[in-house]
Amino acid sequence: MAPSSTRLELDETYSEITNWFFGCYLPRWVTAVETSDDASFIGEYWAAPLWVADDSGPVALASTAKEVTAWFKVTFDRLKAAGYTHTVVLDRRAVAFNKHGGAIDVIWSRRRADESEIERLAVHFVIARRSDGLRIVAIEATLTDSGTLDEVWPVHRGEGL
């Protein structure tokens, strides 16, 4: 068995993932939706294949980069048509599972310039380190009116085991 990640490695991975996600990915995503019709940048952050699950149906697999971009473009176009200008992060949590990956849970409040809300979405992102860098490899999402992740996805420890 491979050696486990040290606490220092997990802390470094946590910092790297959260900085990459909130400092690089989120601002780039917001700018792209607000000002551009080009969704091709998404391959710098999202992997193919990409597992996608939400309330609209059973889990789906976007097998190719073209399918990942097409899936993203649906959201991109819908928000752009609704007057999207920015996202407010209402709640977030993150975990590093090992030195090569982790997860981020977030509640997005996607808004217009006047601060009216287009939608509120809780999303779980699985992030993995590949040879070309960090990428989102799977997402789970649900629309919500909650303001905290604990309301949407409470953490259960040891119950029912």
C-alpha positions as CSV (number, residue, x, y, z in Angstrom):
1,M,0.0,0.0,0.0
2,A,1.2,3.5,-0.8
3,P,2.2,5.8,2.1
4,S,-0.6,8.0,3.3
5,S,-0.5,11.8,2.9
6,T,0.9,13.7,5.9
7,R,-1.1,16.4,7.7
8,L,1.2,19.0,6.1
9,E,0.5,17.6,2.6
10,L,-3.2,17.6,3.2
11,D,-3.0,21.2,4.5
12,E,-1.0,22.2,1.4
13,T,-3.5,20.4,-0.9
14,Y,-6.4,22.1,0.9
15,S,-4.8,25.5,0.3
16,E,-4.0,24.7,-3.3
17,I,-7.5,23.5,-4.1
18,T,-9.3,26.3,-2.4
19,N,-7.0,29.0,-3.9
20,W,-7.4,27.4,-7.4
21,F,-11.1,27.1,-7.1
22,F,-12.1,30.4,-5.5
23,G,-9.1,32.5,-6.7
24,C,-8.8,31.3,-10.3
25,Y,-11.8,29.3,-11.4
26,L,-14.7,31.3,-9.9
27,P,-13.5,34.7,-11.1
28,R,-12.8,33.3,-14.6
29,W,-16.2,31.6,-14.7
30,V,-18.0,34.8,-13.7
31,T,-16.2,36.9,-16.2
32,A,-16.8,34.4,-19.0
33,V,-20.6,34.2,-18.4
34,E,-21.0,37.9,-18.0
35,T,-18.9,39.2,-20.9
36,S,-18.2,36.4,-23.4
37,D,-19.9,33.9,-25.6
38,D,-16.9,31.6,-25.5
39,A,-17.2,28.6,-23.1
40,S,-14.0,26.9,-24.3
41,F,-12.0,28.0,-21.3
42,I,-13.9,25.5,-19.2
43,G,-11.4,22.7,-20.3
44,E,-8.8,24.5,-18.1
45,Y,-10.9,23.7,-15.1
46,W,-13.2,20.8,-15.9
47,A,-12.1,17.4,-17.0
48,A,-13.4,14.9,-19.5
49,P,-14.8,12.6,-18.6
50,L,-17.0,14.5,-16.2
51,W,-19.7,12.9,-14.0
52,V,-22.7,15.2,-13.5
53,A,-25.7,14.6,-11.2
54,D,-28.5,17.0,-10.4
55,D,-32.2,17.1,-9.8
56,S,-33.0,17.0,-13.5
57,G,-32.3,13.2,-13.9
58,P,-30.0,10.4,-13.3
59,V,-26.2,10.8,-13.3
60,A,-24.8,11.6,-16.7
61,L,-21.3,11.2,-18.1
62,A,-19.8,13.9,-20.4
63,S,-17.2,11.7,-22.0
64,T,-15.3,14.2,-24.2
65,A,-14.1,17.8,-23.8
66,K,-16.7,18.8,-26.4
67,E,-19.5,17.2,-24.3
68,V,-18.2,18.9,-21.2
69,T,-18.2,22.3,-22.9
70,A,-21.6,21.7,-24.4
71,W,-23.0,20.8,-20.9
72,F,-21.5,23.9,-19.5
73,K,-22.8,26.1,-22.4
74,V,-26.4,25.3,-21.4
75,T,-25.9,26.9,-18.0
76,F,-23.7,29.7,-19.5
77,D,-26.5,30.7,-22.0
78,R,-29.3,30.4,-19.5
79,L,-27.6,32.7,-17.0
80,K,-26.5,35.2,-19.6
81,A,-30.1,35.4,-20.8
82,A,-31.3,36.0,-17.3
83,G,-28.9,39.0,-16.8
84,Y,-26.2,37.3,-14.7
85,T,-23.4,39.5,-13.5
86,H,-21.9,37.8,-10.5
87,T,-22.0,35.0,-7.9
88,V,-22.2,35.4,-4.1
89,V,-20.8,32.5,-2.2
90,L,-23.2,32.0,0.7
91,D,-21.4,29.0,2.3
92,R,-18.5,26.8,1.5
93,R,-16.5,23.9,2.9
94,A,-13.6,21.9,1.5
95,V,-11.6,18.8,2.3
96,A,-8.4,17.4,1.0
97,F,-8.6,13.6,0.7
98,N,-5.0,13.1,-0.2
99,K,-2.2,15.1,-1.9
100,H,-3.8,14.7,-5.3
101,G,-7.5,15.6,-4.7
102,G,-10.3,16.8,-2.6
103,A,-13.8,18.3,-2.7
104,I,-15.4,21.7,-2.4
105,D,-19.1,22.2,-1.4
106,V,-20.6,25.6,-2.1
107,I,-23.8,27.4,-2.1
108,W,-23.9,29.8,-5.1
109,S,-26.3,32.7,-5.2
110,R,-26.2,33.7,-8.9
111,R,-27.3,37.3,-9.3
112,R,-28.0,40.2,-11.5
113,A,-26.4,43.7,-11.2
114,D,-29.3,44.8,-9.0
115,E,-28.5,42.0,-6.6
116,S,-31.7,40.1,-7.5
117,E,-31.2,36.3,-7.4
118,I,-31.4,34.3,-10.5
119,E,-30.9,31.0,-8.7
120,R,-29.4,29.5,-5.6
121,L,-27.5,26.2,-6.1
122,A,-25.7,23.9,-3.7
123,V,-22.9,22.1,-5.6
124,H,-20.4,19.4,-4.6
125,F,-17.2,19.5,-6.8
126,V,-14.8,16.6,-6.8
127,I,-11.3,17.9,-7.7
128,A,-8.4,15.8,-8.9
129,R,-4.8,16.5,-9.8
130,R,-4.0,15.3,-13.3
131,S,-0.9,15.6,-15.3
132,D,-2.2,18.9,-16.7
133,G,-3.2,20.3,-13.3
134,L,-6.2,20.4,-11.1
135,R,-9.5,19.6,-12.7
136,I,-13.1,19.2,-11.6
137,V,-14.0,15.5,-12.4
138,A,-17.5,15.2,-10.9
139,I,-20.3,17.5,-9.6
140,E,-23.5,16.9,-7.7
141,A,-25.9,19.8,-7.6
142,T,-29.3,20.8,-6.3
143,L,-31.4,24.0,-6.3
144,T,-32.0,25.2,-2.8
145,D,-33.4,28.2,-0.9
146,S,-31.1,27.4,2.1
147,G,-28.3,29.6,3.2
148,T,-26.0,27.0,4.7
149,L,-24.5,23.7,3.5
150,D,-25.5,22.0,6.8
151,E,-29.1,22.7,5.9
152,V,-28.7,21.2,2.5
153,W,-26.3,18.4,3.2
154,P,-25.8,17.8,6.9
155,V,-22.7,15.8,7.8
156,H,-23.6,12.5,9.5
157,R,-20.9,10.7,11.5
158,G,-21.2,7.1,12.4
159,E,-25.0,7.0,12.4
160,G,-26.4,3.8,11.0
161,L,-23.1,2.0,10.6
